Amino acid sequence: MPQIIINYKNPKTLEALKDFAKYFDFSIQNIDKSKPQKTSLNGVSLISGDKMIDVSDISQIFTGKDIDAKDLRQKAWKRRK
């Protein structure tokens, strides 16, 4: 079933959408942003990260090292034959 996400500022907008849902046969679900959202992409489960985690402690490891994603893939994730 197709889905859309609607962002709104005014609470009256939600009430109007609930009224429209009665006549146009669609459902409204409340998404709790505090819980990790699980989605699936090509059969692989994706879980959104926790935004409350502080990663500033590990920034010292990578700062000033001139490491980019391509080099990291070639050196660290090299497949052994």
C-alpha positions in Angstrom: 0.0 0.0 0.0 1.4 3.4 -0.9 2.3 5.7 2.1 3.0 9.4 2.5 4.3 11.4 5.4 2.8 14.8 6.1 4.5 17.3 8.4 2.2 19.9 9.9 2.5 22.8 12.4 -1.0 23.5 13.4 -2.9 20.8 15.4 -6.1 21.7 13.5 -4.5 20.3 10.4 -4.4 16.8 12.0 -8.1 17.1 12.9 -8.9 18.1 9.3 -7.0 15.1 8.0 -8.8 12.8 10.4 -12.1 14.1 9.0 -10.9 13.6 5.4 -9.9 10.0 6.3 -13.5 9.1 7.1 -14.6 10.1 3.6 -11.6 9.1 1.4 -10.8 5.8 3.0 -7.2 6.3 4.3 -5.7 5.7 7.7 -3.5 7.9 9.9 -0.8 6.5 12.1 1.1 8.4 14.8 4.9 7.8 14.5 6.7 8.0 17.8 10.1 9.6 17.0 11.6 8.5 20.4 11.6 4.8 19.3 13.9 3.6 16.6 12.1 3.2 13.3 12.5 -0.1 11.5 12.3 -0.2 7.7 13.3 -2.7 5.1 15.3 -2.1 1.9 15.7 -5.0 -0.5 15.0 -7.5 2.3 17.6 -5.9 4.6 16.2 -4.5 7.9 17.3 -0.9 8.6 17.0 0.6 12.1 17.5 4.3 12.5 20.3 5.4 14.8 19.9 6.9 18.2 20.4 10.6 18.0 21.1 10.8 21.7 24.5 9.1 21.4 27.5 11.4 21.9 30.2 10.6 19.4 32.4 13.5 20.2 34.9 11.2 22.1 35.8 9.3 19.0 36.2 12.4 16.8 39.8 12.7 18.0 40.6 9.4 16.3 39.6 10.6 12.8 40.4 14.3 13.0 43.3 15.4 10.8 44.0 11.9 9.4 42.9 12.7 5.8 40.9 9.5 5.7 38.2 9.3 3.1 35.6 6.6 2.5 37.3 5.3 -0.7 40.7 4.8 1.1 39.0 3.1 4.0 37.2 0.6 1.8 40.4 -0.2 -0.1 42.7 -0.6 2.9 40.6 -1.7 5.8 37.9 -3.7 4.1 40.0 -5.5 1.6 38.8 -9.0 0.8 41.4 -11.7 1.3 41.6 -14.4 -1.4 
